């Protein structure tokens, strides 16, 4: 069974590392957005891997991550924060 908390934690940590953003930097960036977080609270959330989807999206947004790639069971699924992407469903191909 997949540990989704661990998967989310690793994904967030990797995006922070790619951009050279520390947890202290992230706290400052989130505070500028109006999200009340401290370095200690971010350390704790990421360490546990238990944070809300809202927190996850806020973090990705402030660090400038608008596309993420999630790999699961050998399939690559690209989630894009792009309103111009036309998504297809399996029933009618649109």
C-alpha positions as CSV (number, residue, x, y, z in Angstrom):
1,X,0.0,0.0,0.0
2,X,1.3,3.5,-0.9
3,X,2.1,5.9,1.9
4,X,0.7,9.0,0.4
5,X,1.9,11.3,3.2
6,X,5.5,10.1,2.6
7,X,5.0,10.6,-1.2
8,X,3.7,14.2,-0.6
9,X,6.5,15.0,1.8
10,X,9.2,13.7,-0.7
11,X,7.6,15.7,-3.5
12,X,7.5,18.9,-1.6
13,X,11.0,18.5,-0.3
14,X,12.4,17.8,-3.7
15,X,10.7,20.9,-5.2
16,X,12.2,23.0,-2.4
17,X,15.6,21.6,-2.9
18,X,15.5,22.1,-6.7
19,X,14.8,25.8,-6.1
20,X,17.2,26.2,-3.3
21,X,14.5,27.2,-0.8
22,X,15.0,26.4,2.8
23,X,12.2,25.9,5.3
24,X,13.1,29.3,6.8
25,X,12.8,30.9,3.4
26,X,9.5,29.1,2.8
27,X,8.1,30.5,6.1
28,X,9.0,34.0,5.0
29,X,7.4,33.5,1.6
30,X,4.2,32.1,3.1
31,X,4.0,34.9,5.6
32,X,4.2,37.4,2.7
33,X,1.2,35.5,1.2
34,X,-0.6,36.0,4.5
35,X,-0.2,32.4,5.7
36,X,0.9,32.3,9.3
37,X,3.7,29.7,9.4
38,X,7.0,29.5,11.2
39,X,10.1,27.5,10.3
40,X,9.4,25.2,13.2
41,X,5.8,24.6,12.1
42,X,7.0,23.9,8.6
43,X,9.8,21.6,9.8
44,X,7.2,19.6,11.8
45,X,4.6,19.3,9.0
46,X,7.1,18.2,6.4
47,X,8.9,15.8,8.8
48,X,5.6,14.1,9.7
49,X,4.3,14.2,6.1
50,X,1.0,15.3,7.4
51,X,-0.2,18.5,5.9
52,X,-3.3,19.7,4.1
53,X,-3.6,19.9,0.4
54,X,-4.1,23.7,0.9
55,X,-0.7,23.9,2.6
56,X,0.9,21.8,-0.1
57,X,-0.5,24.1,-2.9
58,X,0.4,27.3,-1.0
59,X,4.0,26.0,-0.8
60,X,4.2,25.1,-4.4
61,X,2.7,28.4,-5.4
62,X,5.0,30.6,-3.5
63,X,8.1,28.8,-4.7
64,X,7.0,29.1,-8.3
65,X,6.2,25.4,-8.9
66,X,3.3,25.3,-11.3
67,X,3.8,21.8,-12.7
68,X,4.5,18.6,-10.9
69,X,5.1,15.1,-12.1
70,X,3.9,12.2,-10.1
71,X,5.1,8.7,-10.8
72,X,3.1,5.8,-9.7
73,X,3.5,2.1,-10.7
74,X,5.5,3.0,-13.7
75,X,3.0,5.4,-15.1
76,X,3.8,9.1,-15.4
77,X,0.9,11.5,-14.7
78,X,1.5,15.1,-15.4
79,X,-0.5,17.6,-13.3
80,X,-0.3,21.1,-14.7
81,X,-1.6,24.3,-13.2
82,X,-2.3,25.6,-16.7
83,X,-5.9,26.5,-17.7
84,X,-5.1,26.1,-21.4
85,X,-4.5,22.4,-21.0
86,X,-7.3,20.3,-22.5
87,X,-7.9,17.2,-20.4
88,X,-9.5,14.0,-21.8
89,X,-11.6,11.6,-19.9
90,X,-11.8,7.9,-20.6
91,X,-15.5,7.8,-21.7
92,X,-15.8,10.1,-24.7
93,X,-12.2,11.1,-25.5
94,X,-12.8,14.8,-24.7
